[in-house]
Amino acid sequence: MPDNGQSPENEFDRRLEDLGDHVEYPPTPDLAASVREGLQGEDRQRPSLAGWVAVAVVVLISLPVLAGIVFSGGLGGGAGGGGVVSGDSGGGGAAMESADAPTETTSDSSAMMEETSAGSASSGGAMTEEEAQGVSGESVGSKSSPGAGFGFGQGIPLREARKLSKPPLFLPTSSGYERPDEVYVGRPPNQDGFVLVYVPRELSPRLGESDAGAILTELDGGAEAYITDTSATGIEAVTVRDSPGYWSLNGIGTTSPLGTAERLPGNVLVWERDGRALRLQADIPRDEAIRIAESVR
């Protein structure tokens, strides 16, 4: 180390100062500005007190409304809304139940149609004996049932009548008379008898003040079961498909063992078929009555 009269420490300091003059230092950053900018960014991201207050107010207002909706929806599960699941109520449940119901077979559908057409609208297709006699003998007919009030017996579905009838129940095949509107089975001692009641039709108008247009009675035995006086004026011997019978204007000289149909106006045709006596009462001409009788199968 050269001897320049300076102490080593002073020499070292001098050289460091000289070296510092030759070193390039990066510019000193503005720390204060950077810190200030960062703080301002956080303030922009942090919601203001007014914003928090607005959010709280909206939540407080919405809670009762949401609670009401949830509560009413829960109650609806047992009354209307829940019907969609259970099928016990209103439109939705009925629609699902109908859509899920199995399709009935053709035979079941026919049986249901048969039973519906045979039973009256008011009795559901099966009348008790008391209901069949609901109207007194002086009051003929009923607005709710064309055969009520005549004491015909118990109303039953056509399907049941066919099962009970031996020999088989006879039915006309003539247009408009293929299916009766009501069927009654007689009480003892004529429990094997049946009465078929038809509502008025174009060719068979209303019988008096009743709601019946035609009445067909079937009993075991011969035609004499319906005849009281074959010599009475107005009775005429006729033939129905080679079987003996009688035609009576306004039912003169005839009776109706099952009930009191003889109290009604209307012409009467009596004939026999395969061991069974039949009586057709309707306000129609003789030839029309015979045509219907010949169509019976």
C-alpha positions in Angstrom: 0.0 0.0 0.0 1.6 3.4 -0.9 2.7 5.7 1.7 0.9 9.0 1.0 0.8 10.2 4.6 -2.9 9.2 5.1 -4.1 6.6 7.5 -5.4 3.3 6.0 -8.9 4.0 7.1 -9.0 7.4 5.4 -7.6 5.8 2.3 -10.3 3.2 2.3 -13.0 5.8 2.7 -11.6 7.9 -0.1 -11.6 5.0 -2.5 -15.1 4.1 -1.6 -16.3 7.6 -2.4 -14.4 7.5 -5.7 -16.0 4.1 -6.5 -19.5 5.5 -5.6 -19.1 8.1 -8.3 -18.7 5.4 -10.9 -21.7 3.2 -9.8 -25.2 3.7 -11.5 -28.0 3.4 -9.0 -31.7 2.9 -10.0 -34.0 5.8 -9.4 -35.6 5.8 -5.9 -39.3 5.0 -6.2 -42.0 7.4 -4.8 -43.1 5.2 -2.0 -45.6 7.8 -0.6 -47.5 8.0 -4.0 -47.6 4.2 -4.3 -49.0 3.7 -0.8 -51.6 6.4 -1.3 -52.8 4.8 -4.6 -53.1 1.4 -3.0 -55.2 2.8 -0.2 -57.5 4.5 -2.6 -58.0 1.2 -4.6 -59.1 -0.6 -1.4 -61.6 2.2 -0.6 -63.1 1.8 -4.1 -63.6 -2.0 -3.6 -65.0 -1.8 0.0 -68.8 -1.2 0.0 -69.8 2.1 1.6 -71.9 2.2 4.7 -74.8 3.5 2.7 -74.6 0.4 0.4 -74.7 -2.0 3.3 -77.7 -0.2 4.8 -79.6 -0.5 1.4 -78.8 -4.2 1.2 -80.0 -4.8 4.8 -83.3 -2.9 4.1 -84.0 -5.1 1.0 -83.4 -8.3 2.9 -85.6 -7.3 5.8 -88.4 -6.4 3.4 -88.0 -9.7 1.4 -88.0 -12.1 4.4 -91.8 -11.8 5.2 -92.7 -12.2 1.6 -90.5 -15.3 1.1 -91.8 -16.8 4.4 -95.4 -16.3 3.2 -94.7 -18.0 -0.1 -93.0 -21.0 1.6 -95.8 -21.3 4.2 -98.6 -21.2 1.7 -96.9 -23.7 -0.5 -96.5 -26.0 2.4 -100.2 -25.8 3.3 -101.1 -26.2 -0.4 -99.6 -29.7 -0.3 -102.6 -30.9 1.7 -105.3 -29.1 -0.2 -104.8 -28.0 -3.7 -101.1 -27.9 -4.7 -100.4 -31.3 -3.2 -103.0 -32.9 -5.3 -100.5 -33.2 -8.1 -98.6 -35.7 -6.0 -101.4 -37.5 -4.2 -104.1 -37.3 -6.8 -106.7 -36.4 -4.2 -107.5 -32.9 -5.3 -108.2 -30.4 -8.0 -107.1 -30.1 -11.6 -103.4 -31.2 -11.4 -104.0 -34.3 -9.3 -107.0 -35.4 -11.5 -105.0 -34.9 -14.6 -102.1 -37.1 -13.4 -104.5 -39.7 -12.0 -106.3 -39.8 -15.3 -103.1 -40.0 -17.3 -101.8 -42.8 -15.1 -105.0 -44.8 -15.0 -104.9 -48.1 -17.0 -107.0 -48.3 -20.1 -110.1 -50.5 -19.6 -110.7 -53.4 -21.8 -113.4 -53.3 -24.4 -115.6 -55.8 -22.5 -115.4 -53.7 -19.3 -116.3 -50.5 -21.2 -119.3 -52.2 -22.8 -120.4 -53.5 -19.4 -120.1 -50.0 -17.9 -122.1 -48.5 -20.8 -124.7 -51.2 -20.4 -125.0 -50.6 -16.7 -125.2 -46.8 -17.1 -127.9 -46.9 -19.7 -130.0 -49.4 -17.7 -129.8 -47.4 -14.4 -131.6 -44.1 -13.9 -129.7 -40.9 -13.4 -131.0 -40.4 -9.9 -130.6 -43.9 -8.6 -127.2 -44.8 -10.1 -128.6 -47.8 -11.9 -129.8 -49.7 -8.8 -133.0 -48.8 -7.0 -134.2 -50.3 -3.8 -137.8 -51.6 -3.5 -138.8 -48.6 -1.5 -137.4 -46.2 -4.1 -139.2 -48.0 -6.8 -142.4 -47.4 -4.8 -141.4 -43.9 -3.8 -144.3 -42.3 -5.5 -147.8 -43.4 -4.3 -150.1 -45.3 -6.6 -152.2 -42.2 -7.2 -149.1 -40.3 -8.5 -148.1 -41.8 -11.8 -144.4 -41.4 -13.0 -141.5 -39.3 -11.7 -139.4 -36.6 -13.3 -136.2 -38.3 -12.1 -137.0 -41.8 -13.2 -139.4 -42.9 -16.0 -140.3 -46.1 -14.2 -140.7 -44.8 -10.7 -144.1 -44.9 -9.0 -145.5 -47.9 -10.8 -144.3 -50.6 -8.4 -142.4 -52.5 -11.0 -140.0 -53.9 -8.4 -136.3 -53.3 -7.9 -134.2 -51.3 -10.4 -131.2 -53.3 -11.6 -128.5 -52.9 -14.3 -129.3 -54.5 -17.6 -126.2 -56.7 -17.1 -127.6 -58.1 -13.9 -131.0 -58.7 -15.5 -129.4 -60.8 -18.2 -127.7 -62.9 -15.6 -130.8 -63.4 -13.6 -133.2 -64.1 -16.5 -133.8 -67.7 -17.3 -134.7 -68.1 -20.2 -132.6 -65.3 -21.5 -133.9 -61.8 -21.4 -135.6 -60.8 -24.6 -134.7 -57.4 -26.1 -136.1 -55.7 -29.2 -133.6 -55.2 -32.0 -135.8 -52.5 -33.7 -134.0 -49.2 -34.1 -134.4 -47.1 -30.9 -135.5 -50.0 -28.7 -132.3 -52.1 -28.5 -131.3 -50.9 -25.0 -133.9 -49.9 -22.3 -133.4 -46.9 -20.2 -134.3 -48.7 -17.0 -134.7 -52.4 -16.0 -136.8 -53.7 -13.0 -137.0 -57.2 -11.5 -140.3 -58.2 -10.1 -141.0 -59.1 -6.5 -142.5 -62.4 -5.4 -144.5 -64.2 -6.5 -143.4 -62.9 -9.9 -139.8 -62.6 -9.1 -138.9 -64.1 -12.5 -140.5 -61.2 -14.3 -138.8 -58.2 -15.7 -139.9 -54.7 -16.8 -138.0 -52.7 -19.4 -138.8 -49.0 -19.5 -138.0 -46.7 -22.4 -138.1 -42.9 -22.3 -140.2 -41.2 -25.0 -139.0 -41.4 -28.6 -140.0 -39.9 -31.8 -142.3 -42.9 -32.7 -143.4 -43.6 -29.1 -144.5 -40.4 -27.3 -144.9 -39.8 -23.6 -147.5 -42.1 -21.9 -149.8 -39.6 -20.2 -148.1 -37.5 -17.6 -145.3 -40.0 -17.0 -141.7 -39.9 -18.3 -142.0 -43.3 -20.0 -142.5 -43.7 -23.7 -142.8 -47.5 -23.9 -142.9 -50.3 -21.3 -142.1 -54.0 -22.1 -142.9 -56.6 -19.5 -141.7 -60.2 -19.5 -143.2 -63.0 -17.5 -142.9 -66.8 -17.6 -146.1 -68.4 -19.0 -148.7 -67.6 -21.6 -150.2 -64.4 -22.9 -153.3 -65.0 -20.8 -151.2 -63.7 -17.8 -152.0 -60.2 -19.1 -155.5 -60.7 -20.3 -158.6 -60.0 -18.1 -161.3 -60.1 -20.8 -160.7 -61.4 -24.3 -164.3 -60.4 -25.3 -163.9 -56.7 -24.4 -164.5 -54.3 -27.2 -161.1 -53.1 -28.5 -159.3 -56.4 -28.1 -158.1 -58.1 -31.3 -156.4 -61.5 -31.8 -153.1 -61.2 -33.7 -150.1 -63.3 -34.6 -146.5 -62.4 -33.9 -144.0 -64.6 -35.7 -146.4 -67.5 -35.7 -147.2 -67.0 -32.0 -150.7 -66.1 -30.7 -151.2 -62.6 -29.3 -153.7 -59.8 -28.6 -153.8 -56.2 -29.6 -155.7 -53.8 -27.3 -156.6 -50.2 -27.9 -155.6 -48.2 -24.9 -155.0 -51.4 -22.9 -158.7 -52.3 -22.6 -159.2 -55.8 -21.1 -155.5 -56.2 -20.1 -153.5 -55.9 -16.9 -149.9 -55.6 -15.8 -149.0 -58.1 -13.0 -145.7 -56.3 -12.4 -146.8 -52.9 -11.2 -149.6 -50.6 -12.3 -148.8 -49.7 -15.9 -152.4 -50.4 -16.8 -153.2 -47.0 -15.3 -151.3 -45.3 -18.1 -152.8 -44.5 -21.5 -151.3 -46.3 -24.5 -152.1 -49.3 -26.7 -151.0 -52.7 -25.6 -149.7 -55.7 -27.5 -149.5 -59.1 -25.8 -147.8 -62.2 -27.3 -145.8 -65.3 -26.4 -142.2 -66.2 -27.2 -140.3 -69.4 -26.1 -142.4 -70.0 -23.0 -142.4 -66.3 -22.0 -145.3 -63.9 -22.2 -144.5 -60.3 -23.3 -146.5 -57.1 -23.0 -145.6 -54.0 -24.9 -147.3 -50.8 -24.0 -146.8 -47.7 -26.1 -148.8 -45.0 -27.9 -148.1 -46.4 -31.3 -150.2 -48.1 -34.1 -150.7 -51.8 -34.2 -148.4 -52.5 -37.2 -145.6 -50.6 -35.5 -146.1 -52.6 -32.3 -146.1 -55.9 -34.1 -142.9 -54.8 -36.0 -141.1 -54.1 -32.7 -142.4 -57.4 -31.2 -141.1 -59.4 -34.1 -137.7 -57.9 -33.7 -137.4 -59.3 -30.1 -134.5 -61.7 -29.8 
